[in-house]
Amino acid sequence: MVAEAKLARARASSFAILRLSGVFLFTIRSNLKFEGMRDAILIGRRRLLSGTGAALLLGGLEGCASSFSAKGNLKAAPLQLVPVRASTDRITRITVCTRPFRAQGPRLDAEQIGSKLVVHNYGHGGSGWSLSWGSSGVAVRKAMASGERDIAVIGCGALGLTSALLLQRAGARVTIYAKDLPPNVRSSLASGVWTPDSRICLEENATPAFKQLWEQMARNSYQTYQNFLGLSGTPVEFIDNYFVADEPAAARRRAVTDSRPRFADLQRELIPDLLTQGEDFAPGSHTLGQRYLRRTSLMMFNLTSYTRLLLGDFGANGGKMEIAEFHTPGDFARLREKTLINATGYGARALFGDESLTPVRGQLARGIPQPEVNYGLYYKGVSFLPRRDGLVFQALGEDDYYGFNDDTALPDRGEADRAVNTIAGLFSGPASSG
Ligand SMILES: Cc1cc2nc3c(=O)[nH]c(=O)nc-3n(C[C@H](O)[C@H](O)[C@H](O)COP(=O)(O)OP(=O)(O)OC[C@H]3O[C@@H](n4cnc5c(N)ncnc54)[C@H](O)[C@@H]3O)c2cc1C
């Protein structure tokens, strides 16, 4: 009886909270002026509802009352972020890689070279993994339209592997010819997150036709990646990602003075439905000190297990591989296949003399894995990812021109240390307490 009475009182209090929240939401909604406020309302609603559920679970008014502050507001428990063991002595290696950027976007046309039909599939900038399934789908349709069923794929990075797998699914017998195989390809040195418009082209070249193609590639890839969730080895997963700043958003806005051409920003315009709503955490509501956090979700690729899975599937489907280096397109003449997909990435610059490919240098500092950390961070131009095959710390610089036209492959230890120390700064000192 006592328990039932407690439950009834808890239910009554929770309905009161829901009614209150209804009035609160209605009042704010009628004054809605800015997009950002919509997020605030949603957060408010989510917190109220979760607080109500928690009160019911505690089974009494006592528990419910204790979650109110002196002013009567419902107080959510602070967001607890497991500290990242960011320290320079835990760096296991520093890798450098070149993004194959083309101002006009990836090359996907087909050309006849001697007796071979060559379908190009290269030049995806910082979006190669993200767009791989969609882009390779386009290339495979063109290759299969030739009527040939023995098809060669040149290259074994993100684009070569996905082209090969999609060709097999379309009924072709496939041989991959490549100078290097994973993990010794550039694709293996990527950050490993869903960034489908990262340095994909310049804004001035994002024509309506290109936007349509990009959207098709992005949506196709996104859907295909969902098939890799929940598999052993966690090849693909979603993580929470926190944008961290020392000042509130309003104080961060700066005038744009850069006169260089802008990179295309396509996600918000073309695939807003694939982006999660941001949630804000003010100082005091989390364990990263007096900072402002914004949480979104991010799809992450654990590239070691993901690449092994793709290689395994290719082999299991009867795929063959040959180590081969081509110095000119004329070298393709020695292949037995008449139809080829060219997925040589930045290698196409030398192979095809394609000067439109611009190198964009990127460096990762890899750290000892820390399985209990399952969220990413972005702070002061540095990105942190909790990849299961090794933590990733990366200096992203001020803008997308960071590393532009730089093909130096030498690791920069100073840059790696700075990236790790920037993230370490979030977890040390007085500012890190909640
Ligand atoms: C630091 C960094 C972080 C990145 N992070 C991300 C990310 O998070 N998400 C994302 O989507 N993208 C990311 N990218 C971009 C992504 O890595 C590239 O777009 C992608 O790897 C390109 O893949 P690819 O298959 O075209 O080229 P590659 O991986 O370079 O593969 C090319 C293949 O062709 C072969 N080859 C080349 N030339 C020849 C030749 N002459 N003869 C024979 N074989 C040849 C190579 O051996 C290799 O097998 C990142 C890039 C960098 C540098």
The ligand as a Tripos MOL2 file, in Angstrom:
@<TRIPOS>MOLECULE
LIG
   53    58     1     0     0
SMALL
NO_CHARGES

@<TRIPOS>ATOM
      1 C1         44.6180   13.1920  -43.0660 C.3       1 LIG1
      2 C2         43.4740   12.7510  -43.9270 C.ar      1 LIG1
      3 C3         42.2550   12.4570  -43.3350 C.ar      1 LIG1
      4 C4         41.1770   12.0530  -44.1090 C.ar      1 LIG1
      5 N1         40.0140   11.7400  -43.4780 N.ar      1 LIG1
      6 C5         38.9570   11.3550  -44.2000 C.ar      1 LIG1
      7 C6         37.7540   11.0260  -43.5460 C.ar      1 LIG1
      8 O1         37.6500   11.0730  -42.3250 O.2       1 LIG1
      9 N2         36.6850   10.6520  -44.2980 N.ar      1 LIG1
     10 C7         36.7650   10.5850  -45.6600 C.ar      1 LIG1
     11 O2         35.7820   10.2650  -46.2970 O.2       1 LIG1
     12 N3         37.9290   10.8670  -46.3020 N.ar      1 LIG1
     13 C8         39.0100   11.2440  -45.6140 C.ar      1 LIG1
     14 N4         40.1890   11.5470  -46.2400 N.ar      1 LIG1
     15 C9         40.2330   11.4830  -47.6950 C.3       1 LIG1
     16 C10        40.4380   10.0540  -48.1670 C.3       1 LIG1
     17 O3         41.4950    9.4800  -47.4640 O.3       1 LIG1
     18 C11        40.7380   10.0260  -49.6680 C.3       1 LIG1
     19 O4         39.7630   10.7530  -50.3730 O.3       1 LIG1
     20 C12        40.7340    8.5930  -50.1430 C.3       1 LIG1
     21 O5         41.6750    7.8630  -49.3960 O.3       1 LIG1
     22 C13        41.0760    8.4740  -51.6050 C.3       1 LIG1
     23 O6         41.0140    7.0930  -51.8880 O.3       1 LIG1
     24 P1         41.5060    6.5120  -53.2690 P.3       1 LIG1
     25 O7         41.0510    5.1010  -53.3170 O.co2     1 LIG1
     26 O8         41.0630    7.4110  -54.3760 O.co2     1 LIG1
     27 O9         43.0960    6.6450  -53.2450 O.3       1 LIG1
     28 P2         44.2390    5.8100  -52.5030 P.3       1 LIG1
     29 O10        43.8710    5.3870  -51.1700 O.co2     1 LIG1
     30 O11        45.4610    6.6700  -52.6570 O.co2     1 LIG1
     31 O12        44.4060    4.5160  -53.3730 O.3       1 LIG1
     32 C14        45.0330    4.5430  -54.6410 C.3       1 LIG1
     33 C15        45.3660    3.1310  -55.0850 C.3       1 LIG1
     34 O13        45.9030    3.2200  -56.3980 O.3       1 LIG1
     35 C16        47.1820    2.6350  -56.4370 C.3       1 LIG1
     36 N5         47.9730    3.3410  -57.4300 N.ar      1 LIG1
     37 C17        48.1900    4.6730  -57.4940 C.ar      1 LIG1
     38 N6         48.9470    4.9510  -58.5690 N.ar      1 LIG1
     39 C18        49.2230    3.7660  -59.1730 C.ar      1 LIG1
     40 C19        49.9560    3.3870  -60.3280 C.ar      1 LIG1
     41 N7         50.5820    4.3050  -61.0640 N.pl3     1 LIG1
     42 N8         50.0150    2.0870  -60.6530 N.ar      1 LIG1
     43 C20        49.3780    1.1640  -59.9090 C.ar      1 LIG1
     44 N9         48.6730    1.4530  -58.8140 N.ar      1 LIG1
     45 C21        48.5970    2.7550  -58.4630 C.ar      1 LIG1
     46 C22        47.7030    2.7650  -55.0260 C.3       1 LIG1
     47 O14        48.7500    1.8290  -54.7770 O.3       1 LIG1
     48 C23        46.4280    2.4670  -54.2360 C.3       1 LIG1
     49 O15        46.2360    1.0800  -54.1940 O.3       1 LIG1
     50 C24        41.3030   11.9500  -45.5040 C.ar      1 LIG1
     51 C25        42.5240   12.2400  -46.1080 C.ar      1 LIG1
     52 C26        43.6020   12.6440  -45.3270 C.ar      1 LIG1
     53 C27        44.8910   12.9390  -45.9710 C.3       1 LIG1
@<TRIPOS>BOND
     1     1     2 1
     2     2     3 ar
     3     2    52 ar
     4     3     4 ar
     5     4     5 ar
     6     4    50 ar
     7     5     6 ar
     8     6     7 ar
     9     6    13 1
    10     7     8 2
    11     7     9 ar
    12     9    10 ar
    13    10    11 2
    14    10    12 ar
    15    12    13 ar
    16    13    14 ar
    17    14    15 1
    18    14    50 ar
    19    15    16 1
    20    16    17 1
    21    16    18 1
    22    18    19 1
    23    18    20 1
    24    20    21 1
    25    20    22 1
    26    22    23 1
    27    23    24 1
    28    24    25 2
    29    24    26 1
    30    24    27 1
    31    27    28 1
    32    28    29 2
    33    28    30 1
    34    28    31 1
    35    31    32 1
    36    32    33 1
    37    33    34 1
    38    33    48 1
    39    34    35 1
    40    35    36 1
    41    35    46 1
    42    36    37 ar
    43    36    45 ar
    44    37    38 ar
    45    38    39 ar
    46    39    40 ar
    47    39    45 ar
    48    40    41 1
    49    40    42 ar
    50    42    43 ar
    51    43    44 ar
    52    44    45 ar
    53    46    47 1
    54    46    48 1
    55    48    49 1
    56    50    51 ar
    57    51    52 ar
    58    52    53 1
@<TRIPOS>SUBSTRUCTURE
     1 LIG1         1 GROUP 0 **** ****
